[in-house]
Amino acid sequence: MSIGGYKIRNQAAIHFITFATVEWVDVFTRKDYRDIVLDSIRFCQVEKGLALHAWCLMSNHLHLVASARNKNLSDILRDFKKFTSKQLVEAIINNKHESRRDWMLRIFQEEGSKNSRNKTYQFWRHDNQPEELYSPRFVFQKINYMHYNPVEAGIVERPEHYLYSSARDYHATKKCGLLDLEFL
């Protein structure tokens, strides 16, 4: 943890960031919801200057190793969270086949009622726990940690077998992942 708590102090630096759903709700078990996150990352890469170096989307959280190209990383992440939370809640509301809809919306509404800045729903936890990656060893440690998340969860045997991760790109000789990367 950085001095003074988790906060992005150097907006130009590369950071390891984790977004988690409130109450760790397993939203991203559905492809439609994962696609919203991936499309939003792509938009931030093209339109907002997000430099994505590594990533892994699990059932209830997202890890990124990212930086900002001539922009403020905090602003990009704020906009990403704000947009995706609205899109994801709307997708859940409109998904008539979502068996967990009422349960998830109740949790998001309860969490939203605790936050004076929200009118209805809280999707993401407030803390992103950004950690500045200040050395090559620390970068490798964090990328390795995120890529092994699906292995530790028992989803796959090898990191590069997980579709929703940059491990596929880091282990391949050519681009084969779902998102464009700026390798470190």
C-alpha positions as CSV (number, residue, x, y, z in Angstrom):
1,M,0.0,0.0,0.0
2,S,1.2,3.5,-0.8
3,I,1.9,6.0,1.9
4,G,-1.4,7.7,2.9
5,G,-3.7,4.9,1.6
6,Y,-4.7,3.7,-1.8
7,K,-4.8,6.7,-4.1
8,I,-3.3,7.4,-7.5
9,R,-0.7,10.1,-6.8
10,N,1.3,9.9,-10.0
11,Q,-1.2,10.0,-12.8
12,A,1.4,9.2,-15.4
13,A,2.6,6.0,-13.7
14,I,1.5,2.4,-14.4
15,H,-0.9,1.1,-11.8
16,F,-2.4,-2.2,-10.7
17,I,-6.1,-1.6,-10.1
18,T,-8.9,-3.8,-8.9
19,F,-12.6,-3.1,-9.4
20,A,-14.9,-5.3,-7.4
21,T,-18.7,-5.5,-7.4
22,V,-20.4,-4.5,-4.1
23,E,-20.8,-7.5,-1.8
24,W,-18.7,-9.4,-4.4
25,V,-21.8,-10.3,-6.4
26,D,-21.0,-12.7,-9.2
27,V,-22.3,-10.6,-12.1
28,F,-19.8,-11.5,-14.7
29,T,-20.9,-15.1,-15.0
30,R,-23.0,-14.0,-18.0
31,K,-21.4,-13.1,-21.3
32,D,-23.6,-10.1,-21.9
33,Y,-22.3,-8.4,-18.8
34,R,-18.7,-9.3,-19.6
35,D,-19.1,-7.8,-23.0
36,I,-20.2,-4.5,-21.5
37,V,-17.0,-4.3,-19.5
38,L,-14.8,-5.2,-22.5
39,D,-16.6,-2.7,-24.8
40,S,-16.1,0.0,-22.1
41,I,-12.4,-0.8,-21.8
42,R,-12.1,-0.5,-25.6
43,F,-13.9,2.8,-25.6
44,C,-11.6,4.1,-22.9
45,Q,-8.5,3.0,-24.9
46,V,-9.6,4.7,-28.1
47,E,-11.4,7.8,-26.7
48,K,-9.9,8.5,-23.3
49,G,-6.3,7.5,-23.6
50,L,-6.3,4.4,-21.4
51,A,-3.1,2.3,-21.9
52,L,-4.0,-1.3,-21.0
53,H,-1.0,-3.4,-20.2
54,A,-2.7,-6.5,-18.7
55,W,-6.1,-7.5,-17.4
56,C,-8.3,-10.3,-16.0
57,L,-12.0,-10.3,-15.6
58,M,-13.3,-12.7,-13.0
59,S,-16.9,-13.4,-11.9
60,N,-17.1,-10.4,-9.5
61,H,-14.0,-8.3,-10.1
62,L,-11.7,-6.9,-12.7
63,H,-7.9,-6.5,-12.5
64,L,-6.1,-4.0,-14.7
65,V,-2.5,-3.0,-15.1
66,A,-3.0,0.3,-16.8
67,S,-1.7,3.8,-17.3
68,A,-3.0,7.0,-19.1
69,R,-1.6,8.5,-22.2
70,N,-1.4,12.2,-21.6
71,K,-4.5,12.1,-19.4
72,N,-5.5,11.7,-15.8
73,L,-5.8,8.0,-14.9
74,S,-8.2,8.8,-12.0
75,D,-10.6,10.5,-14.4
76,I,-10.5,7.7,-16.9
77,L,-11.2,5.1,-14.1
78,R,-14.0,7.3,-12.6
79,D,-15.7,7.6,-16.0
80,F,-15.3,3.9,-16.6
81,K,-16.9,2.9,-13.3
82,K,-19.7,5.4,-13.7
83,F,-20.6,4.3,-17.2
84,T,-20.3,0.6,-16.7
85,S,-22.3,0.7,-13.5
86,K,-25.2,2.3,-15.3
87,Q,-24.9,0.0,-18.3
88,L,-24.6,-3.1,-16.2
89,V,-27.6,-2.3,-13.9
90,E,-29.7,-1.4,-16.9
91,A,-28.7,-4.7,-18.6
92,I,-29.7,-6.7,-15.5
93,I,-33.0,-4.8,-15.2
94,N,-33.8,-5.5,-18.9
95,N,-32.7,-9.1,-18.9
96,K,-36.0,-11.0,-18.5
97,H,-34.1,-14.3,-18.4
98,E,-31.8,-13.2,-15.5
99,S,-32.8,-15.6,-12.6
100,R,-30.8,-13.5,-10.1
101,R,-32.2,-10.1,-11.2
102,D,-34.3,-9.3,-8.1
103,W,-31.5,-10.5,-5.7
104,M,-28.8,-8.5,-7.5
105,L,-30.9,-5.4,-7.8
106,R,-31.8,-5.5,-4.1
107,I,-28.1,-5.7,-3.1
108,F,-27.2,-2.9,-5.5
109,Q,-30.1,-0.8,-4.2
110,E,-29.2,-1.4,-0.5
111,E,-25.6,-0.4,-1.2
112,G,-26.8,2.6,-3.1
113,S,-28.9,3.8,-0.3
114,K,-25.8,4.0,1.9
115,N,-24.1,6.4,-0.5
116,S,-25.3,10.0,-0.6
117,R,-23.8,10.4,-4.1
118,N,-26.1,7.7,-5.6
119,K,-29.7,8.0,-6.3
120,T,-30.6,4.3,-6.6
121,Y,-27.9,1.7,-7.2
122,Q,-24.3,1.1,-6.3
123,F,-22.6,-1.5,-8.5
124,W,-18.9,-1.1,-7.9
125,R,-17.2,-0.9,-4.5
126,H,-15.7,2.5,-3.9
127,D,-12.1,1.3,-3.4
128,N,-10.0,0.5,-6.5
129,Q,-6.9,-0.2,-4.4
130,P,-4.5,1.3,-7.0
131,E,-0.9,0.3,-6.5
132,E,1.8,2.1,-8.5
133,L,4.1,-0.4,-10.2
134,Y,7.4,1.1,-9.4
135,S,9.8,-1.6,-10.5
136,P,9.9,-4.4,-13.2
137,R,9.8,-7.0,-10.4
138,F,6.6,-5.5,-9.0
139,V,5.1,-5.3,-12.5
140,F,5.8,-9.0,-13.1
141,Q,4.4,-9.9,-9.6
142,K,1.1,-8.2,-10.2
143,I,0.7,-9.5,-13.8
144,N,1.5,-13.0,-12.7
145,Y,-1.0,-12.6,-9.7
146,M,-3.8,-11.5,-12.0
147,H,-3.1,-14.1,-14.7
148,Y,-3.2,-16.9,-12.1
149,N,-6.5,-15.8,-10.6
150,P,-8.6,-18.2,-12.8
151,V,-6.1,-21.0,-12.0
152,E,-6.5,-20.4,-8.3
153,A,-10.3,-20.3,-8.7
154,G,-10.2,-23.7,-10.4
155,I,-11.6,-22.4,-13.7
156,V,-8.6,-23.4,-15.8
157,E,-5.4,-25.3,-15.4
158,R,-3.2,-22.8,-17.1
159,P,-3.5,-19.0,-17.2
160,E,-3.4,-18.8,-21.0
161,H,-6.5,-21.0,-21.3
162,Y,-8.7,-18.3,-19.7
163,L,-10.5,-16.3,-22.4
164,Y,-11.1,-13.2,-20.2
165,S,-7.5,-12.3,-19.5
166,S,-4.4,-11.0,-21.1
167,A,-2.5,-14.2,-20.2
168,R,-3.4,-15.5,-23.7
169,D,-1.5,-12.6,-25.2
170,Y,1.5,-12.8,-22.9
171,H,1.9,-16.5,-23.7
172,A,1.3,-16.3,-27.4
173,T,3.6,-15.4,-30.3
174,K,0.8,-13.3,-31.9
175,K,-2.2,-11.4,-30.7
176,C,-5.0,-13.7,-29.7
177,G,-6.7,-12.0,-26.8
178,L,-9.9,-10.0,-26.6
179,L,-8.4,-6.6,-25.9
180,D,-5.5,-4.6,-27.4
181,L,-2.5,-4.4,-25.1
182,E,0.5,-2.2,-24.7
183,F,3.1,-4.7,-23.5
184,L,5.5,-3.8,-20.8
